[in-house]
């Protein structure tokens, strides 16, 4: 990374930080920096990953590619290609590791890799995903690595001695927001380890991480090898070792960076491509290969492979490498070391399966330990394995025992066992031994056993089984066991409203948790934790199983020490109250977690419900006064002026002049008189309408130079025939009723006449409001006043407002132009199908007054579903059997196969008017069930030999028929009827001559939940079953009725899914 900044010169003291596999040394040198703080945030130190390495006859090569097109500019390509050289003919790929890195805030650990016409997506495993942030710029970089052995093997096959092309694409490269020429980086590198039998034995170690070094030294101490003694080293001309590094962001042609890679005290370089002091210079080069394969200007990517033959010492077990950079910021991803090695035997511990594996509590079992030798050489000495038992297990038997040639001893009671074997294992061979154990009756469901083959791990030279073991990470394993345990996964949680209705604010809710064990094992120590949500209060535990402990608080159900016997149910109940302030429409979800050390995993049960308000905010229908303004509108867009409307005006709409009533006349004699004023309902009523109470609220503003005192007025609500539905002060006896000096509210309660308070649209199509001036001396002007929500209105308390008339279910969608019940009606829905629900809504004022219809669908487990409004409001023009007051609305829902069976509920809410205060709510349920599928098998036997079916019989033989009925479906059968015909060549036998109900015998009916009474019989081939039985005796004294042709037996109860029943009856061959 280039920098052109003002500098300050500081000398640093020596600081060393050591890790498991090496040390980082910050040596004394001159540090160049701005006044910003730096160096970088710590990334991931480069450390040995022994499982990535390999031992055998072979070596490694590598290649790389860059997405950058310039050293200083921001140009990028969408793909980057590299050429791989140096795999000898006849070699095969043993391992391959792909690395990629880029600048960017969002790491990308999935790329596409191609070669030899093969393309594949590659993902970095979680433990091979890296990031690093450069603190001076606070800008991040990321790197991913992946084992691509199988992919590269498919691309190369058996090597032909040539070169191979590889391309990486789909890397999410993000341009830095500034200083792009300094910060942009994107590239990849590939290390291929090959096997070739003519090569000497080499051990190839991979050291991996993602660590930045800048104006500092990064020191590593590679270990995990042992070079043979002098006498065993090959002669001249054989490569004793190769060293490679994968670095990023190094700059080429720098003279001021003071950067080097030092191996065992000697700076590595080879001319002209890798000069001293500019080691990390965007090149790809392998010193052991021809210079024609070297490549420069691989911007930001550096893969250099050195021949370290001269630096490999006999008997060496570790080396030191130092990565040093000055003003050039560099990121190190990997160091690869190939070196001659002594014989290697990679042993691995594997969990096996014995003939008597661990499965259940309070039993005897065996732990099988498998030792696998991955070679490439045989072991050459004693091997010891250590087994550490958990408290759930104890050694079963003597403290010293033998197994498959292994000698085992309980060295530290009661848990540590050591087993030794002196047999040498060839490359690729396996061996095992079994440890007999007793599983505790109180063992937890999940536990583990630690097994290791420590050998003599004398760092840095690990000896296991008498040979060098290059992969010690697989020398120990944790064996995991899960006991057969009780299963509470079918447990449920349901709610009921103790007010015997739906859930409304203020109601008490009872939760019932049913713990159901289905695996046939006791579950002890069960605990239930259920946090009570904020909309609930007053928790009260009402039912606890015996022995359970209640640790609950006001906000949490906490019950412990519950025992659920095998195959049984245990019930817990508690109540809570819904807060009075809870809003309608609130979905309340409560989740309980069931836990036990004697279950494989926790079980979560959930119940939810929606708080509703069944009672509307009011049953008052508001009709608004519109004046004489000719521009005023109404709902029907008619020309009636003035009028009563369901829609409120938004402003004053006309002044009304009312003359004096000189003769004290009653307006009913002449509504057109100038001392009378009438507002007529528009549009007309369409269904019956009942008036229980009438309030009149007039917000009136007196205008003009008329009377300044009080005014005596009378009011009446009239039907279409001018009958008085309700009135107040039409006779003027109440005196002055309006103080008209300023605008304001006047309220009047009209007296209802029950003789005329029910209006039939066939006779009374409308309502009229009459205002009558009772003053003989004075006239006045008035304006219906609108001020926010102060609007002149008639308030009618009525039971006949909006209504949900019907809710019906169908299996098909509605088709326009038909009746509301057309299509396939549904009494139940099978999972995997679509349910359609149709609601018919009516409103006495007309369909236009139905503002909206809402649906809430709840399944049998109280989960709220989201139905689709598949048909908008349809009136009697489309649905031919509707009235003018009705609409139909249809919803649909796709019932999934995984949805629960049982009764589902639909809640339909119909809303009226513009105020949002009047509605009707109705409910309907429909069963979601899987129809039962019964299978019937019928066999016949000689009565004397009931176990062997027959195909032939002779006259006089007594035969026994057996009918097996099985319910192998997932649904219970609610109604079962069994019928059969009797051959005309046989006669039905009764067991006695005075009892008819013992002739048919049902096995397991009671266990299957079924009962039955006396069968019915037919003598006309099943046309009717009214034949009265007449018993006679044949020649061998059998009680028979020769006229019976058929019988039928009706069973009551539920035929439970998975159960079976058997019927038997006898006949005699005639």
QUINOR-V430726 format. One line per field, one symbol per residue. ss: DSSP state (@ for helix, = for strand, . for the rest). psi: psi as a letter, one per 20 degrees, with the letter a starting at -180 (. if undefined). burial: b if it has 24 or more other ideal C-beta (glycine too) atoms within 12 Angstrom, else e. A space follows every 50 residues. Layout:
ss=???
psi=???
burial=???
This chain:
ss=.........==...====....====...==............=====.@ @@.=============.=.......=..======.......========= ===......======..======..@@@======....=========.@@ @@@@@@.=.....======..........@@@@..==========..... =============..=====.........@@@........========.. ........=====..==..=...=...=.....===....@@@.=..... =======.@@@.........=====....===========...======= ==...........=============......======....===....= ===..=======...======........==========......===== ==...===..====..==...@@@.=======.........======... .......=========......=========....========.....== ..=..=========....==========........=========..... ..========.........=======................===..... ....====........@@@......======.......==..======== ===......==.======.....=====.........==....======= ==.....==........======......=====.==..==.=====... ..========..............=..==....=========....@@@= ========.....==..=======...........=========...... .===========.....===========.....=========..=====. .......==========.....=..======....=====.......... ===......===...===.............==.....===....===== ===.=....==========.
psi=pqpnqqqppppqrppppqahjaqppnrprpppraiqqrbrqpcoqorpnh iiaqpanaaqrrrrqqiqiqhirjqqriqpqqpprioqpiqqpgqpppqq qqqqhoqojprppqqljppqppppqhjkpqqppohhilpqqqqqqqokgh ghghhgcpqjjbrppqpprkpnpppqhrlghhhppparqppopqpohiqr pqpoqppqbnpqpokrpopqmpblroprrghiqraqippiqqpqqorqjq qqkqijhlpqopolipppqpqjhmrqjlgnklqopohirqiiiqprkmoj pooppqokgijpqqjqiqrpppppqdjopqppgqppopqqqrqpooqppq paorhmrphrqlrqaqppppppojbjrqrkaqppqppoqriiqqpobqip rqokiqpqpnhoqjippppqpipqprpjrqrrqqopqppqhkqrgprqpp pqnhbnnnpknpopkirpoiniijiqqoppqoqprqojijqrpqqqoijk broqpiqppppooooppiikqqorkpqppopprhjqrlpopipqqpiqpo kqahjppnprlppoqpjrqpppqqqrppqhjpqqipooppppppqqijqh rqpppqpqrpprngpqhqjppppqpqbjpiiqrrhikajpprrpqipqri rplpppporqmhjlrphhhniiqijqpppppprrqirqppohqpppoonq opqrmbpibrpoqqqqoqahjkqogqrpkhijiiapioojhrqappppoq ppoihjiopohhhnirqpppppoipihprqqqoppondjnppqpoooqim bqqogqpqqriqqqpqjarijqaoqpirppqjrppppppppqphirhiio hqpqpoppaijjpprnqpniprppaihgoijqrijqqppprqpopqhiqq rapqppppopqqaihkiprpprqqqppoqopqoqqpppqpqphimiioqr iqrrpiqpqpppopppnjaiqqohopppqqqpqijrpppqhrjjpijjhp pppjgghjkqrraprqqqjlkjgqmjpppoprpaikkporoiiphqqpop qqapoppirqqpqqrqrpp.
burial=bbbeeeeeeeeeeeeeeeeebbbbbbbebebbbeeeebbbeebbbbbbbb bbbbbbbbbbbbbbbbbbeebeebebeebbbbbbbbbbeebbbbbbbbbb bbbbeebbbebbbbbbeeebebebeeebbbbbbbebbebbbbbbbbbbbe bbbebbeebeeebbbbbbbbbbbbbbeeebbbbbbbbbbbbbbbbbeebb bbbbbbbbbbbbbbbbbbbbbbbbbbbbeeeebeeeeebbbbbbbbbbbb bbebeebbbbbbbbeebbbbeebbbebbbbbbbbbbbbbeeebbbbebbb bbbbbbbbbebbbeebbbbbbbbbbbbbbbbbbbbbbbbbbbbbbbbbbb bbebeeebebbeebbbbbbbbbbbbbbbbbbbbbbbbbbbebbbbbeeee eebbebebbbeeeeebbbbbbeeebeeeeebbbbbbbbbbeebbbbbbbb bbbbbeeeebbbbbbbbbbbbbbbbbbebebebbbbbbeebbbbbebbee ebbbbbbbbbbbbbbbbebebbbbbbbbbbebbebbbebebeebbeebeb ebeeebbbbbebbbeeeeebbbbbbbbbbeebebebbbbbbbbbbbbbbb eebebbbbbbbbbeebeebbbbbbbbbbeeebebbbeeebbbbbbbbbbe ebbbebebbbbeeebbbbeebebebbbbbbbbbbbbbbbbbbbbbbbbbb bbbeeebeeebbbbbbbbbeebbbbbbbbbebeeeebbebeeeeebebeb bbeeebbbbebeebbbbbbbbbbbbeebbbbbbbbbeeeebbbbbbbbeb bbbbbbbbbbbeebeeeeebeeeeebebbbbebbbbbbbbbbbbbbbbbb bebbbbbbbbbbbbbebeebbebbbeebbeebbbbbbbbbbbbebeeebb bbbbbbbbbbbbbbbeebbbbbbbebbbbbbbebeeeeebbbbeeeeeee eebeeebbbbbbbebbbeeebbbeebebbbbbeeebbbbbeeeeebeebb ebeebeebebebeebbbbbeeeeebebebebeeeeeebbbbbebbbbbbe beeebbbebbbbbbbbbbbb
